[in-house]
Amino acid sequence: MPIWRQRLVLLAACLVLASAPGAYAQDAPGAGAAPPTEAAPGLAVAPPAPAIEPETPEPEADTANDRIISAFTEALAAWAEQIKAQELAIADRSTTDEELRAIPELLEGLREDILGKKAQLKPKLQDARERLAKLGPAPKEGAPKESPEIAAQRKRLEADVAAIDGKIKQADILFVRAEQLIDAANDERRERFTESLFRPVPNLYSNVLPTAFERLPLQIKQMFDAGAARVARAWNKGIVVFVLLLLAPIGAFVAMQRFIRDMAARVDAKQRANKPAEPTVQNCGTWALRKTVRSTIPYWVGLIVLYLIATAAG
């Protein structure tokens, strides 16, 4: 046999011998390995650790934490406060008619606000009722109990339904109360108007005339004092101003009187031609009024001239 074949056979035999003990070692326990120990007598074996249950999702937030419900709760307090304020204003006799007139408009706006916010809250109530209905009725006495999670969820949903339904009913009460106050404000205005119609007014003979007669001497004295003061100032201004102050009004009076007389004569001549045989009461009244106005115009012109000269003289 050639030498290289002998070496090849020898190498293969060495490989077989080297791999055989490792295979046997896998089946047999190791020499240094400790044998399994049994529990000592009298000692309790520790129970296995309980399996960790998966965390259940937290229940939904309470209704008070809901944004819409929280806003509705705040609005309820504001509505109640506004209604209370308007109720006090209607009962207060010092409230003016303008303030009473503004109350119905304010309360109508409040009623519209209530309707709008109720429309936003009703879907919340419907949703809570539907979820509660899906749980079904609570088990009767003697029936198998439901799980604690279902019982807690049922209790929470029942509380949500009761809370939301209670808030909606409170809003309904405020809505009706606002309508009642609108009617009360209008009734108060009508009552005050009726009282004003039958309220006694000052009597002309018992109040007005006595007061006028009491003040008349004082007013006459003030007029004479003012005239004397103006005459004195005109005298101090010089004889020319004094003469004008006395004569100019008289001259204006005489001139206007002649002018009115001439004009009245021409007008009366034209009217006599068209004068009806039997004048009516209206015609007589018109002529009397015209004659009165004509007779007073010269006096007014004289007073105006006197006032202008006195004012110019200072």
C-alpha positions as CSV (number, residue, x, y, z in Angstrom):
1,M,0.0,0.0,0.0
2,P,1.4,3.3,-0.9
3,I,2.4,5.5,2.0
4,W,0.0,8.3,1.2
5,R,-2.9,5.9,1.4
6,Q,-1.8,4.7,4.8
7,R,-1.6,8.3,6.1
8,L,-5.1,9.0,4.7
9,V,-6.6,5.9,6.5
10,L,-4.8,6.9,9.7
11,L,-6.2,10.4,9.5
12,A,-9.8,9.2,9.0
13,A,-9.5,6.8,12.0
14,C,-8.3,9.7,14.2
15,L,-11.2,11.8,13.2
16,V,-13.7,9.0,14.0
17,L,-12.1,8.4,17.4
18,A,-12.1,12.2,18.2
19,S,-15.8,12.7,17.4
20,A,-17.2,9.6,19.3
21,P,-16.8,10.8,22.9
22,G,-18.6,14.2,22.2
23,A,-21.6,12.4,20.9
24,Y,-21.7,10.2,23.9
25,A,-21.4,13.1,26.3
26,Q,-24.6,14.7,24.9
27,D,-26.6,11.7,26.0
28,A,-25.1,11.1,29.4
29,P,-25.2,13.7,32.3
30,G,-22.0,15.5,32.9
31,A,-19.7,14.1,35.5
32,G,-19.6,17.4,37.4
33,A,-23.3,18.2,37.2
34,A,-25.2,18.0,40.4
35,P,-28.1,15.6,40.5
36,P,-31.6,17.0,40.8
37,T,-32.4,17.6,44.4
38,E,-35.8,16.7,45.8
39,A,-37.7,19.0,48.2
40,A,-36.7,18.5,51.7
41,P,-39.3,16.9,53.9
42,G,-41.3,19.4,56.0
43,L,-40.6,22.4,53.7
44,A,-43.4,23.9,51.5
45,V,-42.7,24.3,47.9
46,A,-43.2,27.9,46.7
47,P,-46.2,28.3,44.3
48,P,-45.5,29.5,40.8
49,A,-45.7,33.2,40.2
50,P,-49.1,34.3,38.9
51,A,-49.3,35.2,35.3
52,I,-49.3,38.9,34.6
53,E,-52.7,39.9,33.2
54,P,-52.8,42.4,30.4
55,E,-53.8,45.9,31.5
56,T,-57.4,46.8,30.7
57,P,-58.0,50.2,29.2
58,E,-59.1,52.9,31.6
59,P,-62.8,53.8,31.5
60,E,-63.9,56.9,29.7
61,A,-63.6,60.2,31.5
62,D,-66.4,61.3,33.7
63,T,-69.1,63.6,32.3
64,A,-67.9,66.5,34.3
65,N,-64.6,66.4,32.4
66,D,-66.3,66.5,29.0
67,R,-65.9,69.8,27.3
68,I,-69.5,70.2,26.1
69,I,-71.0,69.1,29.4
70,S,-68.7,71.3,31.4
71,A,-69.6,74.3,29.2
72,F,-73.3,73.5,29.6
73,T,-72.9,73.3,33.4
74,E,-71.3,76.8,33.5
75,A,-74.0,78.1,31.2
76,L,-76.7,76.8,33.5
77,A,-75.2,78.9,36.4
78,A,-75.0,82.0,34.2
79,W,-78.6,81.6,32.9
80,A,-79.9,81.2,36.5
81,E,-78.0,84.3,37.6
82,Q,-79.3,86.4,34.7
83,I,-82.9,85.3,35.2
84,K,-82.6,86.1,38.9
85,A,-81.3,89.6,38.1
86,Q,-84.2,90.3,35.7
87,E,-86.7,89.0,38.2
88,L,-85.4,91.5,40.8
89,A,-85.4,94.3,38.2
90,I,-89.1,93.6,37.3
91,A,-90.1,93.7,41.0
92,D,-88.2,96.9,41.7
93,R,-90.4,100.0,41.3
94,S,-87.3,102.1,40.5
95,T,-86.7,100.3,37.3
96,T,-87.3,102.7,34.4
97,D,-89.6,102.0,31.4
98,E,-86.6,101.8,29.1
99,E,-85.0,99.1,31.3
100,L,-88.3,97.2,31.4
101,R,-88.5,97.4,27.6
102,A,-85.0,95.9,27.3
103,I,-85.7,92.9,29.5
104,P,-87.8,90.8,27.0
105,E,-85.2,91.3,24.3
106,L,-82.4,90.1,26.7
107,L,-84.5,87.1,27.8
108,E,-85.3,86.1,24.2
109,G,-81.5,86.0,23.5
110,L,-81.1,83.8,26.6
111,R,-83.8,81.4,25.4
112,E,-82.1,81.0,22.0
113,D,-78.8,80.3,23.8
114,I,-80.5,77.6,25.9
115,L,-81.9,75.9,22.7
116,G,-78.5,76.0,21.0
117,K,-76.6,74.5,23.9
118,K,-79.3,71.8,24.4
119,A,-79.0,70.8,20.8
120,Q,-75.2,70.2,21.4
121,L,-75.8,68.2,24.6
122,K,-78.6,65.9,23.5
123,P,-76.3,63.7,21.3
124,K,-74.3,63.0,24.5
125,L,-77.4,61.8,26.3
126,Q,-78.4,59.6,23.3
127,D,-74.9,58.1,23.1
128,A,-74.8,57.2,26.8
129,R,-78.3,55.6,26.6
130,E,-77.3,53.5,23.6
131,R,-74.2,52.2,25.3
132,L,-76.2,51.5,28.5
133,A,-78.8,49.6,26.4
134,K,-76.1,47.4,24.8
135,L,-75.1,46.1,28.3
136,G,-78.6,44.9,28.8
137,P,-80.5,44.8,32.1
138,A,-78.7,44.0,35.3
139,P,-78.8,40.3,36.4
140,K,-81.7,39.5,38.7
141,E,-81.3,38.1,42.1
142,G,-80.2,34.5,42.0
143,A,-78.9,34.8,38.4
144,P,-75.2,34.5,37.7
145,K,-73.4,37.6,38.5
146,E,-71.8,39.7,35.8
147,S,-68.1,40.6,35.9
148,P,-66.9,43.5,38.0
149,E,-65.8,45.4,34.9
150,I,-69.3,45.2,33.4
151,A,-70.9,46.2,36.7
152,A,-68.6,49.2,37.0
153,Q,-69.3,50.3,33.4
154,R,-73.0,49.9,33.9
155,K,-72.9,52.1,37.1
156,R,-70.9,54.7,35.4
157,L,-73.2,54.9,32.3
158,E,-76.2,55.1,34.5
159,A,-74.6,58.0,36.4
160,D,-73.8,59.7,33.1
161,V,-77.4,59.4,31.8
162,A,-78.8,60.7,35.1
163,A,-76.4,63.7,35.1
164,I,-76.9,64.8,31.5
165,D,-80.7,64.3,31.7
166,G,-80.8,66.3,34.9
167,K,-78.9,69.2,33.3
168,I,-81.3,69.2,30.3
169,K,-84.3,69.3,32.6
170,Q,-82.8,72.3,34.5
171,A,-82.3,74.1,31.2
172,D,-86.0,73.4,30.3
173,I,-87.1,74.9,33.7
174,L,-85.0,78.1,33.0
175,F,-86.4,78.3,29.5
176,V,-90.0,78.3,30.8
177,R,-89.0,80.8,33.6
178,A,-87.5,83.2,31.0
179,E,-90.8,83.1,29.0
180,Q,-92.7,83.9,32.2
181,L,-90.5,86.8,33.0
182,I,-91.0,88.2,29.5
183,D,-94.7,88.2,30.1
184,A,-94.2,89.7,33.6
185,A,-92.0,92.6,32.2
186,N,-94.7,93.4,29.6
187,D,-97.4,93.3,32.2
188,E,-95.5,95.6,34.5
189,R,-95.1,98.1,31.7
190,R,-98.8,98.0,30.9
191,E,-99.7,98.4,34.5
192,R,-97.4,101.4,35.0
193,F,-98.9,103.0,31.8
194,T,-102.4,102.5,33.1
195,E,-101.4,104.0,36.5
196,S,-99.9,107.0,34.7
197,L,-103.2,107.6,32.9
198,F,-105.2,107.8,36.1
199,R,-102.6,109.5,38.2
200,P,-103.9,112.9,39.4
201,V,-102.3,115.9,37.8
202,P,-101.8,119.4,39.4
203,N,-105.0,121.4,39.4
204,L,-104.8,124.7,37.5
205,Y,-106.8,126.6,40.1
206,S,-105.3,124.9,43.2
207,N,-101.7,124.8,42.2
208,V,-100.7,126.7,39.1
209,L,-102.6,130.0,39.6
210,P,-101.6,130.5,43.3
211,T,-98.0,129.9,42.4
212,A,-98.2,132.3,39.5
213,F,-99.9,135.0,41.6
214,E,-97.2,134.6,44.2
215,R,-94.4,135.1,41.7
216,L,-96.1,137.9,39.7
217,P,-95.1,140.8,42.0
218,L,-91.5,139.6,42.1
219,Q,-91.4,139.3,38.3
220,I,-93.0,142.8,37.8
221,K,-90.4,144.2,40.2
222,Q,-87.6,142.5,38.3
223,M,-88.9,143.9,35.0
224,F,-89.1,147.5,36.3
225,D,-85.6,147.1,37.9
226,A,-84.2,145.9,34.7
227,G,-85.8,148.8,32.7
228,A,-84.6,151.4,35.2
229,A,-81.1,150.0,35.0
230,R,-81.1,150.2,31.2
231,V,-82.5,153.8,31.3
232,A,-79.8,154.7,33.7
233,R,-77.1,153.2,31.5
234,A,-78.6,155.0,28.4
235,W,-78.6,158.3,30.3
236,N,-74.9,157.8,31.2
237,K,-74.2,157.1,27.5
238,G,-75.5,160.5,26.6
239,I,-78.7,162.5,25.8
240,V,-78.8,161.1,22.2
241,V,-79.0,157.5,23.4
242,F,-81.5,158.4,26.1
243,V,-83.8,160.1,23.5
244,L,-83.5,157.2,21.1
245,L,-84.4,154.8,23.9
246,L,-87.6,156.7,24.7
247,L,-88.7,158.0,21.3
248,A,-87.6,155.3,18.9
249,P,-90.0,152.6,20.2
250,I,-92.8,155.1,20.2
251,G,-92.1,156.1,16.6
252,A,-91.8,152.5,15.5
253,F,-95.2,151.8,17.2
254,V,-96.9,154.7,15.5
255,A,-95.5,154.0,12.1
256,M,-96.4,150.3,12.2
257,Q,-99.9,151.1,13.5
258,R,-100.5,153.4,10.5
259,F,-99.1,150.8,8.1
260,I,-101.3,148.1,9.5
261,R,-104.4,150.4,9.4
262,D,-103.9,151.2,5.7
263,M,-103.2,147.6,4.8
264,A,-106.2,146.4,6.8
265,A,-108.4,149.0,5.0
266,R,-107.4,147.7,1.6
267,V,-107.8,144.0,2.6
268,D,-111.2,144.7,4.3
269,A,-112.5,146.5,1.2
270,K,-111.7,143.5,-1.0
271,Q,-113.3,141.1,1.5
272,R,-116.5,143.1,1.9
273,A,-117.1,142.6,-1.8
274,N,-116.9,138.8,-1.3
275,K,-118.5,138.7,2.1
276,P,-121.2,136.0,2.3
277,A,-124.6,137.0,3.3
278,E,-124.6,134.6,6.3
279,P,-121.0,134.2,7.5
280,T,-120.2,130.9,9.2
281,V,-118.6,130.4,12.6
282,Q,-115.3,129.7,10.9
283,N,-115.4,132.9,9.0
284,C,-116.1,134.9,12.1
285,G,-113.3,133.2,14.0
286,T,-110.9,133.9,11.1
287,W,-111.8,137.6,11.1
288,A,-111.5,137.9,14.9
289,L,-108.1,136.2,14.9
290,R,-106.9,138.4,12.0
291,K,-108.0,141.6,13.8
292,T,-106.2,140.5,17.0
293,V,-103.0,139.9,15.2
294,R,-103.1,143.2,13.5
295,S,-103.7,145.1,16.7
296,T,-100.7,143.4,18.5
297,I,-98.1,143.8,15.7
298,P,-97.3,147.5,16.5
299,Y,-96.6,146.7,20.1
300,W,-94.3,143.9,19.2
301,V,-92.4,146.2,16.8
302,G,-92.0,148.8,19.4
303,L,-90.7,146.3,21.9
304,I,-88.2,144.9,19.4
305,V,-86.9,148.4,18.6
306,L,-86.6,149.1,22.4
307,Y,-84.7,145.9,22.9
308,L,-82.3,146.6,20.0
309,I,-81.5,150.1,21.2
310,A,-81.1,149.0,24.8
311,T,-78.8,146.1,23.7
312,A,-76.7,148.4,21.6
313,A,-76.4,150.9,24.4
314,G,-75.2,148.2,26.7
